Amino acid sequence: MKTKGLVDGRWTLAFRDDESCNSALAMVVEEVNFLSDEVHRRLKPLLNLETAIDLSSSHICVPEDSSIRMLPKSL
């Protein structure tokens, strides 16, 4: 007798009626949206760092002995 291998991540759910199915779907969609919003909220400060850095500048300021020295970006 040959058995089928299991595939991770795939589920089949059965519901008594359409209302129960739609309610479950709404809860899953709500949770996915919540998680997506949370990821965006946590990443936003990191992504905003790029705008804080002047990318059009061709030099980077590096403090050295209480003076400022300009170095090319390639260093």
Secondary structure as GFF3:
##gff-version 3
##sequence-region A 1 75
A	DSSP	alpha_helix	18	52	.	.	.	ID=ss1
A	DSSP	beta_strand	59	64	.	.	.	ID=ss2
A	DSSP	beta_strand	67	72	.	.	.	ID=ss3
###
